[in-house]
């Protein structure tokens, strides 16, 4: 029976999202998981429908978390299971749904699925091939990019995840060495043709640089809705791919063992005996100096031209995520701050001092935070080392971690709890934290995250989804 002696591949995986100018039309998200052989890697992009800020974020999180558990068999089924989970959650919460494209790769094999108007492309050599089909009015009416009204009708979906009974489309493909697979939201692919995609993805730069160049070319940061892109690239084989019959492999192994025995037994003659032992090498006798040289950034002519013609992105992507307790009105533009509302805090179960809190060193949002503080009657902004957002999936782990955290570390940590179950139950240790309050409980199904300095054992990931500003009422 034939078998694979060795067939591990090197696959690069990248994802990027660019927030747009509008608070109401910028819900494009990208995320992924880098698996190590024999586990699959995955990436997904999604764009929420209408003014729904939650569906896209939950969907890509569900895909990422499914594969983070380790998927070595049937990646295509795992993709559909993850989207089914997201679909049920969206339906239960009554959200508007989203378009999504997701793909998993294991060695050179790729499984993908999609619904709505996110697209999947394969770039091979001199060709760009569209693997998905749009669920949009433009597709239904047979419109092409040059037809009047194409962009508007391409945005109007006829199916989305979480709405109606539509099922995602599915497919499989294989990547040759150097091939790339792209996942794009409509905020990206609507503003570039296939020739442009090929130009940016096949210019010899890294995949990360290619995606950045693609987002610059399509000016997603200067459009209202923004956009997201993700991709895979098969770089090389880390070993040769060999098929041998099982009986031949067994004979080869026996022959190697016989030869090894003859060698060790001295049959090959005294002249082949082991050489004299040398003086052992002692690390403490030597001095090592580590020299790290920065790698040059290779940029194509097209990327350089785009950088010269497209204005650089602002120092902070707007709107900024803020958690606001007690029904406070911020008095700043909705395009500047994306507000998530928590209930009025209860001093019997929560701990806080009124004020506006930001992570120390987050200077990009200082102006916004100071305007909010002045509007609420606070003299200044309060800084902490980190803002931690605790959500349902890791509530029990956080309960143990927070209760045992060194008081010196706790003193620099602001905690926002967005769970359906208690994390502290009013325990006295919450007084070690300058902020320990409940947040927006309707976000409980998302992943826990933090912003700022990390700490050993923290059961969360550093993520842009964490709040950058906390606004808390006076006691």
N, C-alpha and C positions, 0 to 999 in steps of 0.2 A: 504494500500500500504506500503510495508516494507521500512524502511529508515535506514541510518547509523547514530547512535547516536554520535559516536566519532571514528575517525580513522586516527589520525595524526601520522606520522612515523618520526624517526630520521635517516637521511641519511647523511653519510660523503661523501664528494666529494673532490678530490685532482687532481692536474695535475702538471706535471714536464717535463721540457725539458732540454736536455744536449747537448750543442754545441760540435761538433766534431773538428778535427784538420784542416780540409780543408775548405777554403773559398767557394769552388765551389760545395761541396757535403754535406753541413751541414744545409740545409734548412728544418729542422724538427721543428714543432711548436706545442704547447699545450696551451689551454686556456679553460675557462669555466665561469659559473655564478652560484652562490649559491642562489637559490630561497627560499623564506619562504612560508610555507603552507598558502594558497592553490596554490601557483605558482610553476611551475616545475623548477628543476635545470638542468643544461646542461654541458657537457664537450665535447671537440673535440680534435683530434690530426690530423696533416696533414704533408705530406712531398712533397715538390715541385719536379717537374720533371726537370731533366737536371740542367742547371745553372740558373734557374728562382728563384730569391729570394723573389718574391712578392706573388705568388698564394697561397701558404700555409698560410702565415700570414693573407692575406685578408680573406680567407675562414673561419678560426677559429674565426676571429673578427666578421664576418657576423653572425655566429652561436651564439656567445656570445651576441652580441648586440640585436639580435632578441628576445632572452629570457630575457634579461635585461629589456625589456619593459613590462614583465609580461605575461606569458603564463599559463593559468589555464585550457584551453580546447584544445583538439586535438594537443598535443605536437608533434606527428608524422608528421602531416601536417606542423607544424611550422619548423621542421627540414628540410623537403624537400624544403619549401619556402626559407629558408636561403641558402641552397646549390644552388638553382636556381639563387638566386641573385648573389652568388659568381661566378657561371658558366657564367652568362651573362657578368660580369665584366672582367673575365679572357679572354673571347672571344673578347670583345671590345678592350681590351688593347693588344691583340696579344701575351699574355704570354703562357708559355708551359703547364700550368695546374698542377694539384697535385692529390695525393691520399689522401683520408680523411676517418676517421671514427668518427661518432658523436653519442651521446646517450643523451636522456632526461629521467629524473626520476620524478615521481609524486607518493608519498606514496611508495608502493612496486612495482608499474608498471613501466616498462621500454620500451621506443621506441628507436630504433636505425636504423642507415643507414650507408652505406659505398660505396666507389668506389675506385678502384685501389688495392694496396696491403697493406693497413693498416688493422689490424685485431681487432676483438672484441671477448673476452673470458668471460665466466661466470664461476666463481669458487664457487662451492657449496659442502660443507662438504669435502668428499674425491675425488671429481670429478672436472675435468676441461673440459669445453665444448666450442668448437669453434662455434661461432654463425654466422660468416661471411664466405664468400668464396672469394678467391683471384681472381682478374682480372690480371693474369700474364701468361707468357709463361709456367712457371712451372706447373700451374694449367691446362692450355690447353693441355699440353703434358702428363699430368698424373704423373708427377714426385713427389716423396716423399723426405723428408729431407735426407735420406741416399743415394740417387741417385747422380751420378756424375753430376756436373753442376747445381745442384738444386738452390744454393744460387744466382748464376748469373742470371738464368732465372726467379727466384722469384722476382728479382728486375726489370725485364723488364715487364712493365705493358701493358696490352692489352686494357685498358680503364682508363681514368682519367677525373677528373672534369675540364670542360672547353674545352675539345678536343673531337671532334666527337659527335655523338648523343646518346652515352651511358647514361643510367639513373642509379642512385644509387640503390643498393639493400636495401631492407627494412625488418624490423622484429620487433617482440614484445616478451617480456618475463616478468617474475615476479621474484622478489628476496625474498627469505626467510630470516629470521633474521640471520645475520652473513655472508650471501652471498656477493660476490663481483663481479663487472662487470669491465673488463679491456679494454682499448683502447690502442693499441700499433702500433707504426710505424715499418716498416721492419728493421730499425736499431736496434730494441730491440728484436722482436720476432724471427728473423732469428738466434739469438745466444743463444736461450734457448728453451728447450723442455717443454712439458706440465707438466712433473714431477717437473722441476725446477720452473715453474710458481707457481705450487701448494705449493712448499716448501717455497717460499718467501711470498706468499699472505696469507697463513694459519698458520703462526707461532705465532700468538697472539700479534704481534706488531700493532701499529696504521697503517692506510692506507698510511699516508704520509711516515712513516718509511719503509713500504713494497715497495712502489714505488722507494724510494731512493736505497734500497737494490737491487731491480730488475735492476736498471740502473748500479749499481756497478758490479753486476754479469755479465752483458752483455758487460761491459767495453765500453759503448757508448762514454764516454769522450776521449777515446784513439783511437777511430776509426775515419776515415775521415769524415763520414757523420753525426755522432752524432745520436740522437734519441729522441723520446718523448713518454710519457706514461700518461694516465689519468685513473681515476677509481671512482666507487661508492661503498659504502658498507652500507647495511641496518643494523643499529646498534640495534634499539629497537623500540617498540611502545611507544608513549608518553601517550597512553590511551588505554582503552579496546575497542574492536570492537564488537558492539552490534546491532543486528537487532531485532526490535520490531514492531508489527503491529501498525498502526497509531491510531486505536480506543483505544488500550490498553494504549498507551502513553497519550491520552487525559484523560482517567479515572484516571491515576496515578497523573496527574497534578491537577485535580479537588480535589482528595482526599488529596493531600498535602496542598492545599489552605484551605480546611475545617479544617484540624487538626491545621494549623497555626492560624486560626481564633479562635478556641476553646482555644488554649494556651494563646493567647494574651488577650482574654476576661476574663480570670481568671476562666474558667469553671473547670479547673483541680484542683482547690482548692487553698486556701491561702498559703499552705505550699510550693507551686511551684512559688510563686511570685518572682520578680526579687531581687537579692541580693543587699545589700546597695552599693552605689557608692564609689569607692576608690579614693584617692587623685590622680589627674591627673599626668601623667608622663611628666616631663620636660626634654628635651634633654640637655638644658644648665646646668642642675644640675649634669650631668654625664660626664665622660671623656672616650672617645673611642680610642683605639689604634688598628690600622689595621695591622695585621701580615700576610704577604704573603710568603708562603713556596714554593720553586721551586719543581715542579713535577719531580720525577726520570724518566730518559729516559730508557725505557725497550727495550733491544736489544736481539734478538735471537742469538743462537750460530752460525747459518749460517751467520747472519749479521756481527757478530764479526769476524768470519773467513774471510769473504769477505773484511772487513776493513783492516785486517792484511795482506792480500795477494795482494790487488789491490792498486796501488799507489793513494794517495789522488789527487783530481782535482787541477789544478793550481789555484793560487789566482785570476786570471782574465781569463775569457773565451775569446778565440781568434777566429776570428778577432773582434776587437773593432769597433763599429759603429762611423763613423766620417762624418760630413757634411763639404764639401770643396767648397768654392766659387771661382769664377773667373778662373777656369781651372788650378789651381795650382797643381803641381806634388809633391807628398809627399816624395818620395824617401825612402819609407819603404816597407817591404815585404807585399804582398797582403794577406798573411796568418796572418798578424798582425793587419791590418786595413781594414775594409769593408767600402769602400769610396762611399758616395752619393754626387753627384755633383749638386751644385746650380749655377745659372748664375752669371755674373759679377754684383756686387751690384751697385745700382744707388744712389748717395748721396742725390738726390732730393726726394727720396721716402723711403730710408733706412738709418739706423744709425749704425755706427760701427767704431772701431779702429782696424787697422790691428794687427793680433796676433793669438796665439793658446790658445783656451779657454777650461777649464775643470771645473767640479764641485769641489768646495773646499772640501777637505777630501777624494777625490777619489784617494787614494795613489797607488792603484793597477796599474794604467795606467800612473803614473808619468814618468817612464822611456821612454815609447813610445811617450808621449806628448813632453818631452824634446828633444828627437831626431828629431821630426818633427819641433819643434821651431828652433832648431839649423840649420836644413837644409834649413829653409825659411829665415834665417838671423835675427830671433828675439832673444833678449837677454834672455828672460825667458818666462815661461808659465803664462798666466793670469787666475785667479780663479774667479768664480762667485758662488752665493749661489744655483742657480738652472739653468737648461737648459730646456726651455719649447718649445715644438713642436706643432704648431697650424695647424690643418687640417680642411678640408671643413665642415664636419658635425657640428662642433662647432665654426665655424668662427664668426657668429653673437654674440654668447655668449662671445667669447674672445674679440671681439671689445669693448663691454661694460666693461668687467672686466679689460682689460689692460688700457683702457683710464681713469679708476677711481682708479687704484692702487696707494697706497701711494708712493710718490717719493722715500722714503727711501727703501721700498721693491723693487721698480722698479730698483733701482741702483744696486741690486744684481742679477738681472734676465736677462739672455740672451734668446732672442726670435727668433725662426726660423719659418717662415710662409710658409706652404706648402698647399696653397689653390688656387682655380681657381677664387676666388673673392677677392676683397680688404678687408683687416682688418682695416687698419688705414688711407688709402688714403693720405699718406704723412702728417698726422696731427702732430702738434708740440709736442704732448706728447710722440712721439716715441723717442725724445731726452732724456727722462728720463731713457732710457734703454741703457746699455753699448753696447748691440748688439740687433738690430732689422732688420733682413735681410730675404730675400726670400731663400728658400731651394730647394729641389728636388720636383717640382710640380707633377711629376708622382706618388708621394706617397700620394696625396691629399685624396684618398678614404679610407685610413687607419684611425685609431682612434687617437685623440690628446693624448699627453702624456707628462710627464716631468721626470726629474731626479734631485735629490737633495732635499732641504728643501721644504716642502709644504707651502701653504699660504691659508688663509680662502677664500672659494668660488671659488677656481681655477677650471675651467670647464674641467678637464682632470684627468687621472689616472697616478700614478707613475708606470712606466713600463720600462722593459729592452729594449724595442724598441726605447726609446729615445736616441738621440746621446750622446756619452760620450766625444767627442772631436769636437770642431768647429775650422776650419782653415779659416781665413779671410785675404784677401790681404791688403797691405797698401793703404791708401787713395791716 
